[in-house]
Amino acid sequence: MRFPPYHWWRTVFFLIPAISVYTVVLGAVSILSSLFDRRGRVAHACARRWSWLILKTTGVGVEVSGLERLTPGTTYVFVSNHQSIYDIPVIFASLPYQLRIIAKESLAKFPVLGWHLKRGGHLFVDRRHPDRAGILQRWRALVSDGLSLLIFAEGTRSWDGRVARFKAGSFLLAIEAGLPIVPLAVVGTRRVMPKGRLRTEPAEVGLIVHDPIQPPALEAPTTQDAKILAERVHDIVAAAVTLQDGRRTGS
């Protein structure tokens, strides 16, 4: 009889219970804080602590480069690739910005986590029937509070680590809002927990912050304008992921 490897047992009987406790406790604090903190600052602090605890418990070290390219106090649209569910803890723990995610609507239904995201001001999108005007209105409300946005532009996690085509919808909103876009390259999180596997392993991962890109000033931007911008950002992120993955694997 073949038994599961050590890291499977560690994940199921240690990490999942520990992360569940972090989620329930900090999620409850976050939800309660929304009663007096309408801007979600306390909720974001809880999210950063939750992220830090998950990384430390799992044994994930993060090397961050490029933060000096950002201007403190500026509102950005951060656009990242998506290799693993660990991308969110890596980004939240590493970026000293008030972040709000544009997430799929189904996440809002998760107990505690979904409630935390909803009360914390994150945006939920019905991908089958997106309300672009409504999203832009909520987006501008967040920006007026000095909050930055985080988008995983591939729409889902990668199976093989390669960066898939970026969806243009969020870039059209970014052009309309006139906000600088910051490409983020997350490298190595697939080795922690790839898509479709119930097992985590300690690893050293990287987060590369690229120079902000100011979208074109257009009165009536089109889908084609958004696709051009999406391809530009995609190429920057994909090149960094390919280069760094090659260095980490020694190829």
Sequence and secondary structure as in RCSB ss.txt:
>XXXX:A:sequence
MRFPPYHWWRTVFFLIPAISVYTVVLGAVSILSSLFDRRGRVAHACARRWSWLILKTTGVGVEVSGLERLTPGTT
YVFVSNHQSIYDIPVIFASLPYQLRIIAKESLAKFPVLGWHLKRGGHLFVDRRHPDRAGILQRWRALVSDGLSLL
IFAEGTRSWDGRVARFKAGSFLLAIEAGLPIVPLAVVGTRRVMPKGRLRTEPAEVGLIVHDPIQPPALEAPTTQD
AKILAERVHDIVAAAVTLQDGRRTGS
>XXXX:A:secstr
     HHHHHIIIIIHHHHHHHHHHHHHHHHHHTTT TT HHHHHHHHHHHHHHHHHHTEEEEEE GGGS TT  
 EEEE    TTHHHHHHHH  S EEEEEEGGGGGSTTHHHHHHHTT EEE SSS  HHHHHHHHHHHHHTT EEE
EETTSS  SSS      SHHHHHHHHHT  EEEEEEESGGGTS TT      EEEEEEE   B     SS  HHH
HHHHHHHHHHHHHHHHHHHHHHHHT 
